[in-house]
């Protein structure tokens, strides 16, 4: 089975990889339908919003803090559970 780049990123998030970058979390969240906004000019805080889902606030730094990766992991798991509930 060949995994896409997105599948590989999701796998990294699910295992809470220590080398994740903000841009990787951003890419996955955007593909999941989240919109992004910056708290203010020059701010390192970014908000991700999606209708019906809690807002995620992530601080852009490297390495990305584990707490933010866990937030994205929970959003992925919730989305996956919704897909399996629809079956």
C-alpha positions, -999 to +999 in steps of 0.1 A: +000+000+000+014+034-010+007+062+015+002+097+003+021+126+018-011+136+037-015+101+051+021+102+063+016+136+080-015+122+097+004+092+109+031+115+123+005+135+142-013+104+155+020+092+170+028+126+184+061+129+164+085+153+181+097+168+148+064+181+135+064+217+121+036+242+123+032+241+085+025+204+086-003+208+112-016+237+091-017+216+059-036+188+076-061+211+092-067+230+060-074+197+042-099+188+069-118+220+062-105+244+088-099+280+081-069+298+096-065+333+110-037+351+129-045+367+162-028+399+152-001+413+130+032+397+141+015+373+165+027+337+167-008+326+177-030+311+149-067+301+152-082+273+132-119+272+129-144+247+114-182+248+118-194+224+145-159+219+159-141+236+187-116+264+178-079+253+179-053+279+188-018+269+179+014+288+186+038+288+157+072+277+170+097+249+164+096+223+177+058+225+180+047+219+215+031+185+223-001+201+236-009+215+201-001+183+183-025+165+207-052+191+198-048+183+162-047+145+169-080+148+187-096+167+158-084+140+134-097+112+156-131+130+160-133+134+122-125+097+117-151+087+142-177+108+124-168+091+091-171+056+107-205+066+123-218+075+088-211+039+076 
